[in-house]
Amino acid sequence: MALLTRISDLVHGHRPASVVIILAQPSPTQAALSVVLHVHHLCSRLDLVLSVATHSAPVRRLLSAGADKGGIRLVIHARADTAIATATALTTAA
């Protein structure tokens, strides 16, 4: 829960910037995936885009399946540089 609180504080503090989370571990824990999905829900409520990068195709599928379908779409990438570039472009366009 401490990680979620820290990320939430960062999201609120840096609005309206888009958010990027990089999952560098090949197999992130269920708790880490839960935090990402909670952050996605928060970003959707704040009308912010969340980009996630992970090399793991199974993790990308899990995140996509668990994402909040009612808000802003969760953007999932295989590469960190692509996630960052997407978030930068979206923030610049806003």
C-alpha positions, 0 to 999 in steps of 0.5 A: 500500500505504501507504493500505491500511496507514493505513486498516487502522490507523484501523479497528483503532484505532476498533473497534467503530465502523463504517467509511465510505469516501467516493470523491469522484472520479467515476472512482477508480483501480483501486488505490483500488477495490482498497484499498476491497475489501481494507478490506472484507475486513478489516472482515468479519474484524473483524465490522465494517460498511463503508459506501462512498459514490460518485456513480458507478453503474459504480463501485458495480457494480464494488465490489458485484461485487468484494466479499467474499461470505463476510463481512459485506455491503459497504454501498454508497451513492450519497450520503455523508450516507446512508453516514454515517447508516447507519454511525452507526446500525449502530454505535449499535445494536451 
